[in-house]
Amino acid sequence: MVELKEYQHEQDVAISLIGQFWYAHNQEIPSYEDNKENLIAWTKDGHKLYFIMYQQQMVGFVHLGSRGCEMDWLEDIFVLPEYQNRGIGTKAIALVEQLVQSYSTSLYIEASSRNIAAIRLYHKLGYNCLNTITVRKDFNHPYKTVRTDRIADLKFIVKESEWYMKQEFLNSLARLETEKQNLSTVDIDLYSTKEVLETINREDQTVAFRIAEKMDEITALTDAYIETLENGGRVFYIGAGTSGRMGFIDAAEIMPTYGIPEGVVEGIMCGGLPAMKRAKEAAEDQAEEGTRDLQERNFSSKDMLIGIAASGRTPYVINAMKYAKSLGATVGSLSCVSNAEISQLADYPIEIVVGQEVVLGSTRMKSGTAQKLALNMISTAVFVRRGRTYKNCLLNTIPTTEKTYIRMIRSISNEANIPFDEAKRYFDEADKNAILAMCMIKTGYSKEDSQTLLDKYKGRLRVALKDMGIDA
């Protein structure tokens, strides 16, 4: 009579059987410690180990593993050589099925496609649902048959299940750090106003540290951004919801701040401008819109796309990134979860994992803050490196108001150590281009010769002056 006995504390017997199991597979004798590590792994949460009992003797074991979606896997089954060919393994599988049917919809068994003998046995036992390199027996769930397939002379059916796909989707969301509950803020609805604010502030303080951990990745993306612009390409941010707004705002602020032409850097917001004013979060699932938005802007292989998604899995962003990759364009990504889907598509991925939000799922908080800080850093570094500042002064800002006009003249006056009226004369002569005015003052060159020098040094005036031996 064959029975199953759940492992309790029979460590020495279990370790001995595990050792013989590996020897039978690999013809190598594993160490005691290796076998002990296997035992620990096979008895932790989500796993179960059963001894196969035959005539009250422990003659093998069954190792079950749960991989979510209410489905179990027969990870390993082993019967001692001297007890094989007696039908003990077959009876043990039947007992496992009785156990699993009480709480699971299916039982999977991995089987190498080359092991025809094993596949024949499993097929005979009812495992006739082909599942890549596994065979599966369904107990009572109505899966839809997609097609039939054959291995050797055996017929298998291939099925799909909307329920399973939905469960996989739910499980994938549950793995995201942004979708997990912050255990330190579960009582926030009982706090006073000040306590709520202090809690948020305390959580926000962690963001900068998480960014510091990703400085190498941020540097790599920033250098690629610079290279794209220097080669005549454009840079596009693309995102939905808060992520899209962060990119849109950064792009919108770059033009007046650093005096760059319109269209060199652009933010693409899922749902367009109306979504900046009123949230249209459902639009992010319309994947094809991501490609269409790039096509409308004549996106090409010379350009760079930076996909932004806190969850790292927004369909709108993923589709746009795939399209950009298909053209051979440079692609970057910015997410707030580990192992993000968009990271797999990016040449320059950045994952700033800020952890659980103060309010579950509200990624406009720490995730949005991380995105804003990172984008501030990236775009500022790009245009500092491209010569859009003199020291730490903004001398390429477009003077659109009287305040900024006066500020630019005052900056020239202070940096060149000349009177305000003289600085104003140079500024106006340089067509209100402060960095050009500074070049004219420092070198004594004409406006045309000064522009030629700046073009040679890609706008980096202080580097040019240093090479010329002029005090900057």
TAHU-V962734 format. One record per pair of residues at least 12 apart in sequence whose ideal C-beta (glycine too) atoms are under 6 Angstrom apart, sorted by the first residue. I is the first residue (numbers start at 1). J is the second residue. If there is no record, write none. Layout:
# TAHU-V962734
i: [I I]
j: [J J]
This chain:
# TAHU-V962734
i: [2 2 2 2 3 4 4 5 5 6 7 7 13 14 15 15 15 17 18 18 19 21 42 46 47 48 49 50 52 54 59 59 60 60 60 61 62 62 62 63 63 68 69 70 70 71 71 72 72 72 73 74 101 105 106 106 107 108 108 109 109 109 110 111 116 119 122 123 128 129 129 130 130 130 143 143 144 145 145 146 146 176 176 177 177 177 178 178 178 178 178 180 181 182 185 185 200 203 207 207 207 207 210 210 211 211 214 214 217 218 220 221 221 222 222 224 224 225 226 226 228 228 233 233 234 234 235 235 236 236 236 237 237 237 237 238 238 238 238 239 239 240 240 240 240 241 242 242 242 243 243 243 244 244 246 246 246 247 247 248 248 250 250 251 251 251 254 256 258 258 258 259 259 259 268 270 270 270 271 284 284 285 287 287 287 289 290 290 290 291 291 294 294 301 301 301 303 304 305 305 306 307 307 307 308 309 309 310 310 310 312 312 312 312 312 313 321 330 331 331 332 332 333 333 334 335 336 336 336 336 338 338 352 354 354 354 386 387 387 387 390 390 390 393 395 395 396 399 408 409 409 409 412 412 412 416 426 426 435 436 439 439 442 442]
j: [54 88 91 92 53 50 95 51 53 50 43 49 58 39 35 36 39 61 35 38 35 78 63 66 65 64 63 62 92 88 80 83 78 79 80 78 77 92 96 75 76 171 167 104 105 104 106 100 104 107 108 109 139 141 136 138 137 134 136 122 127 135 134 135 152 151 135 154 156 157 159 149 156 158 159 161 160 157 159 158 160 311 337 337 353 355 310 311 336 337 363 356 360 356 199 358 358 358 354 366 369 370 352 354 352 373 350 352 350 350 348 332 348 378 381 330 348 382 382 385 304 330 302 303 264 303 265 304 266 268 305 251 267 306 308 268 307 317 320 308 317 270 284 314 316 281 363 364 368 308 309 310 269 270 371 372 375 267 308 267 269 375 379 265 266 267 379 398 383 388 396 396 397 398 293 283 284 316 283 314 316 315 315 316 319 316 316 319 320 319 323 320 323 327 328 329 329 330 324 331 332 321 333 342 334 335 342 336 363 367 335 337 340 341 342 341 345 347 346 347 346 348 346 349 350 351 352 354 367 370 351 353 370 366 367 370 459 458 459 460 435 438 461 411 434 435 435 432 434 423 424 427 427 434 437 441 440 441 461 450 454 461 465 470]
